[in-house]
Amino acid sequence: MTNSIHDVDVLLVEDNPDDAGLVIRELKKINLGNSLYHLSDGAEALDFIFGRGEFSERKVEDKPKVILLDLKMPKVDGLEVLRTIRDDDRTKLIPVVVMTSSREEQDIIRSYSLGVNAYVVKPVGFDNFSKAVAELGMFWILVNQSPR
Amino acid sequence: MLLKDTPIRHKLMRAILLTSSAVLLITCSFYFAYEFFTFRNTSIRQLSILGEIIATNSTAAMAFDSREDANEILSALKAEPHIVAAILYDKEGNPFSNYPLSAKTTTVLSKSDFEERYSFEESYLVGFQPVIQGNKRLGTLYLKSDMGAMYERIRLYGIMAVIVTIISFLVAYFLSKNLQKSISKPILALAEISQAIAKRNDYSVRATKLGEDEIGLLTDAFNQMLEQIHTQNQEIQLFNKNLELKIKERTYELEIANKELEAFSYSVSHDLRAPLRSIDGYSRILIEDYGDKIDDEGKRTLQIIVKNALKMGYLIDDLLAFSRLGKQNVTKILLDMNAIAQRVTEEMVAQNYKTSEVTIEPLLSTKGDSSMLRQVMTNLISNALKYSTKKEKPVITIGSYHENDYDIFYVKDNGAGFDMKYYDKLFGVFQRLHSPSEFEGTGVGLALVHRIITKHGGKVWAEGKVNEGATFYFSLPVF
């Protein structure tokens, strides 16, 4: 995990530290580990994105290339974060990929209704998981063009 | 129309009229007969009186042998127009004088006619009256009268009888018409009310009691019955209302339970999976990063950890599918089972299973839930393939037939089969008849099949022989 809160490419919002550990490890393997920042709940995430609270040093315009968002989190959950991001003109274009254990139809629908860019279900099998993370990272950071 | 089917009014009137007519008839007949015989006797008596009178009067003429006097006396008979002939015979029996004068006769009287005798001969009344003076017989008087009087009388009576009968009949008719009302009216009222009740199903009306007789009793009983029915109906309605309330309560409770179950499944699907991911992931990381520092046994131990984490994942998935089925509704549509079997088989064969000969016979089209029956076919066919992997030449047949209002489908394989001794365990959740080392599996597949088919109103069953294969059947009702 990088120390710098600026020029962050991947914002990982995940409350489970073990899951976070796996993601970070895989992204590091494809050399994306340095521009990654990990937060453990939705409230922190919003503070980070909008440059408030403990992240008041950050600027809103310093947008990450992709936000990897877990759904089930304490305090502010994933969908709330998504809604808030999409509601603000300055941040509504940031690509958001929901990464969650839930395969429930209702969650998928709700996420897409709020404008998520991709919905990925975290597989149990680790090899599948690491593959998915690697592919995601490659795509959103290297292949996809995010608006600046 | 038979008597038993005629309305009561008519029955009563007919009864009354018939009775009065019969009585009248009998009375008239008796009276008639009585009159007839009385009249005959009267006639006889009258004639005999006449005869006696004439005889007495003609004693002088007979004694003095005066034919002229005799004629004169006899001619007095013209006062009685019904006397057609009269003859005075002398004591020898020779005709002496006759009436009418024109009808002379020469018949000699026979000895038997010397006695006093009055009788009917053909349609005439004839009489022989001895003419006696003191104790000397002077001669015999013969009288012949026609029965005109009687016939007239009979005719008169006849006319009277007819008139009386007609009048009586009319009186009887009107009287009966009015009197039968007292009986028929309450009965008709009762009949009407019962008809009205039957038509409108309104058990609150009551029949009016019109008297204290048996019909009144009937009316009372009828009303009592209505009262009972009415009360019972109300009780039933109340009961139904209570029942509905209870049902509402229960449904509400069930809905709550279902919601709780949903929440439970939901949390299961997330919260149970996450730690598995970590177990799996970090074990692998261990192997990756520290593989060179761990010996083969250590690596093997970690593999086992990984394998079990994965297995638990599958168990959770299967269990979730199984429980989710509970709240799903069966939507029945007509299905092309051939297409379903085909597609499922292709998927299965492509996935893992090596050359197996799968024959799909033409399958009946049946009604059922598309995705659920697909699941059933998937489970059964994948089982058939899985348990045949150890055989040299696995042969699987899928077929169907119709029996007794059910469409029956079967999947037959020649694989590992099973021991019928353990048949009861076949469809239980998590029940397996083989160890995981022989054949992998969670033991939920058949339980799922059983649940789906039961929801469709059908049955599942199987036959098997160890190492010779098994056939799994399921039936679906045809309606």
Interface residues (C-beta under 8 A of the other chain):
Chain A: N16 D18 D19 G21 L22 R25 K72 T100 S101 S102 R103 E104 K122 P123 V124 G125 F126 D127 F129 S130
Chain B: Y266 S269 H270 D271 R273 A274 P275 L276 R277 S278 D280 G281 Y282 S283 R284 I285 V306 A309 L310 G313
